[in-house]
Amino acid sequence: MSKPAINQLTVIGVGLIGGSLARALRRANAVTTLVGAGRNAEQLEIARKLGVVDRIETDLARACAGADVVVLAVPLGAMRTVLEQIAPSLSPNTVITDVGSAKGSVIADAGQIFNGLPARFVPGHPIAGTEQSGVEASFAELFDQRRVILTPDPATDPAAVTTVGQLWEACGAQVMTMDVAHHDAVLAATSHLPHVLAYTLVDSLARQDDSREIFDYAAGGFRDFTRIASSDPQMWHDICAANREPLVKALQRFISDLEQLTRAIEQADSDTIKQTFERAKQARDAFCNK
């Protein structure tokens, strides 16, 4: 068996994504020592007992000491605090990356903490996940054939980008690079907006007087559409706050389209209704057949 490419990798935040990353890297024999770090000692102990990580630390600075790679798998709202805590213990050779769903806020936080984005900081975002959370929900196959987007700065060390890219490829992922602003706009429309819509629909129905009856008779389509409303509320709160400008633009476009469809239904405009649904079906079928 070949020697692992990374001696020590520290994962800060051993939940669904961080835990699945650790499991996938262990499956690939890509890391010698996996260190799990975070504030919740009980969850970290579960991760250790499950064999997700080899060693656990609640002291983030100590967890990063000697690490070749540090992966930040914490909510976006906690990113700045975590960076402040680990900055003094990082070696100049340590590669840092993250898994945040918005990249502009992460880069801004890192730039402020380090007085400029470190050359070996490679922002990243795996396009993978489930509505479950916690290390118990993690599994090694989560990233198989899924895309991971890296958004390096022009001044980022190419060797660091290569290291992070190879790390994700070892997990079975397909790696691509993208401009930060483009990433945040695309994800606002394709990921953040659907979550906001699912949360809002469930909340709206739950606050109606006959909500119990509504949910009792909910069909499969309702469950399919609203499944993602079972995701971690804190994580999605942080995403909305971090990526608010692109998300607001996506919401405004959607609201405009929804108002147009509302008028068509109100006016019994059969052509507009049918054309809207046909375009949507064609787009959805084309997307799912890729």
Disulfide bonds with the S-S distance in Angstrom:
none
